[in-house]
Amino acid sequence: MDYKQLIAKTVRIEGVSEQEIYAAVGVPPRRENGEFCLPCFKFSKALRLSPAAIADKLKAEIVLPPEIASAESVAGYLNFKLDRAKLAERTLCEIAAKGETFAPHASNGKTVCLDYSSVNIAKPFHIGHLLTTAIGGSLYRIFGYLGYRAVGINHLGDWGTQFGKLVSAYKRWGNEQDVAARGVTALNELYVRFHKEAETNPALEDEGRHYFKLIEEGDAPTVRLFEWFKQLTLEEVQKVYERLGIVFDSYAGESFYNDKMQPVIDELAQKGLLTESEGARVVDLSDSDMPPCLILKKDGATLYATRDLAAAQYRHDTYAFDKNLYVVAYQQNLHFRQVFKVLEKMGRPWAKDCVHVPFGMVSLEGGAALSTRKGNVVWLKDVLATAVEKAGKIIAEKNPALEDKAAVAETVGVGAIVFSALSASRIKDMVFSYDKALSFEGETAPYLQYTHARCASILAKGNSAAGNASGVDFSLLCDDETVDVIALLGRFESVVAEAADKYEPCLISRYLLDLAQSFNRFYIDHRVIADDAAVTNARLLLTSCVKNTLKNGLALLLIQAPEKM
C-alpha cells in the first residue's frame, strides 16, 4: 500500500489538491512522532492560518481509516502513526508475493529513449565516461522496471576531422600488427602523437582534414581504415559494457545521420527559420534569450546541432517516444536548450518531451583534467581491474574458505566503482580517487552487498518456511526497530518512481543505505532465530523481504548481490 496516497486521500484541505498533499507528505525526523507527517507551513498563506492552527483543524476534522492508528498535531505538523501490525502484514505480504526477483510492472504503453554513454570511436573508454554510462544504464533499468519500453541509444562519436587525423597518424607511424593486437590503446597513442607533432608541424592539421574529406567522399581505402578503427573500438568497449551490465538497443551514431540532415535543413529554410550570420547559417534564438543555433558552417559543413535535430526526428519517427532523454554532461546545457527550442520553432509538439539529464564532470584527484589529446586519462577497464583485484585480496584475507572467490571479487569490485558514480546527486562534480572509490567501509556498495549476504546467511540457518507469510503472527513485529525496517520496505516502489521522475538513481542508493543501516540496527537488538518459533518465523520473513529488496534495488543500480562474501 502507498500510505502517502492513503493520507492524501484522507486529508481534506480547501483549495489544495490531493496531488499537492501527496507531494507534501514526508517522514518525521523523530521516530516517536510516527511513520508519516504532513507539514502545514506551505498551506498557511492560502488558508490565512498559522501552521499550528491548520494542523489542529485537520486533526479535529479527520476521519482515520483502519490502517492509521492516530493523527496528532505537533508544532505545525500533522503526524500519523500507523497500525503497526497491519503495516507489517500488508507490507511484508506484498513483498513476499513478489518472490526473490521483482518482476517489472505491467506495460504502461509508454516509450522512453535514453541517449547515454555515447563513446568516441578510437578513443579510450575512460573514467570520464563512468557517470553517463552508469546513470544512463541505471535509468534504463529503472524505467524498464516501471513498465516503460526503454530504448537505450549509444550515439557513437564516429564522425569528424579527428578521424582524418587518426588516419594520418596511422599512415605515418602506425603498424597493422600492433594496432590489431593492442586495439584502442595503440590508436590512442597515435592520436596523442599526432597532436604533439602538430604543435611543431602545423601542416599535419591540413593532412588530417584531407583524410577526413576522403572519408566523407567514400574513398574505399580510407573508409576501410575508418571502419576498422570503429570495429576495434566497439570490441573494446563491449568488454567494459558486459562487466557493467550495460546493454543498448541502438548504436546509431553521428555518421548514421549523414543522409538525414538535409531534410531538416531544407525544412528550416522553407519555414524561414534559417538566417545568415557571418557566412554561416543559423536559427535566431534571441527571442528566447539564447545565442543563435549554428546549423551550417561557412563551408557548408554540418555541426552537432544539425545531427541532433536529425536524430531527434528519427527517434520520434522510429520509436514514437513519450520521453527522449539525453544523459550528457552539464556543459552541454545551452546546446540542448537550443536544439529543443529549434524543434519547437519547427512545430514539433514533442519537443517538450525531449529532456537533457545533465551530470557533473569527472576529474582526477589533485585537480588534473582528463584530456585524450594529452594522454591524461584513466582507463575505465583499468579502474575496474584494480577494484576487482583489491576486492579479491580482502576476500582472501577475511574469508579464505569462500567458494568462487574470483566471481565474488568481480561482483564486489565492479559494484564499488558503479556505486561511486550513483551514490550522489548526478549534477555534482566527481573527483575520482582510487582510495575512496575502492573503499569497502562506510556508505558503499560492498556494505550493501555484505548486508544482503548477511540476510542470506541468516535465512540459510533458518527453517524452510523462511519468506513464507502464511501463519506469521504480525503482532510480533511491532517494536520500534522492526517497524523502522518495515516502513522503509514499504517505500521501495515510491522511491523507484521518484528516481525515474527526477532522473536520479542516487535516490535508490540513499534508500538502500537507509534500509541496510536500519536492518543492521534491528539485527543488533534482536535475535532473528529466537527460542520462540513464532518470533523466529516472523523475523525470518522480515529478513527475507530485506534481502530481496536489497537485491532488486541493487540490480536497478547495475550492481549484483552475492549470496556469500
ABEGO torsion letter per residue (X at the ends): XBAAAAAAAABBBBGBBAAAAAAABBBBABAAAEABBBBAAAAAAAAGBBAAAAAAAAAAABBBBAABABBBBBGGBBBBBBBAAAAAAAAAAAAAAAEABBBBBBBAGBBBBBBBGGBBBGBBBBAAAAAAAAAAAAAAAAAAAAGBBBBBBBBBBABEAAAAAAAAAAAAABBAAAAAAAEAAAAAAAAAAAAAAAAABAAAAAAAAAAAAAAAAGBAAAAAAAAAAAAAAAAAAAAAAAAAGBBBABABBAAAAAAAAAAAAAAAAAAGABBBBGGBBBBBAAAAGBBBBBABBAAGBBBAAAAAAAAAAAAAAAAGBABBBBBBBAAAAAAAAAAAAAAAAAGBAAAAABBBBBBBBBBBBGGBBBBAAAGBBBBAAAAAAAAAAAAAAAAAAABAABBGAAAAAAAAAAAAAAAAAAABBAABBBBBBAAAAABABEBBAAAAAAAAAAAAAAAAABBAABGBABGBBAAAAABAAAAAAAAAAAAAAAAAAAAAAAGBAAAAAAAAAAAAAAAAAAAAABBABBABAAAAAAAAAAAAAAAAAAAAAAAAAGBBBBABX
